[in-house]
Amino acid sequence: MYYRNLITTLLAEIGRSEVSPIHVEGWMRAEHTTLDALDRTTFKAEVVFAVGCIDGPDGHLSDQLAKSYGL
């Protein structure tokens, strides 16, 4: 739940509150084995990158990806 809250906060900061935080976390987990190692600046950059993935041509996979991580 900690990540979901932080992602939600960061999504609001970048003006993308409509994006599902579980979808963002799913994309982030696909890239990083652990999110604990990311400092806040890197974490925010990864949120932005994940939003790009969600907006991109593979965005339709976001729900399936989140579910694969139990989100």
C-alpha angles and dihedrals in degrees: 000000000000092000092047091054093047092046090049090052092048093047088055090049091055093043097249102112091141091069116097111247091213090058090050091049091049092055091045092051090050087061102036129045089209131017093199091080094060117098116221094262092052091042090055091047089052091051089054090047091049090052087054089054091049090050092045133085093279094050090109087071093061097096093046091048093050091049091051088062093046094251 
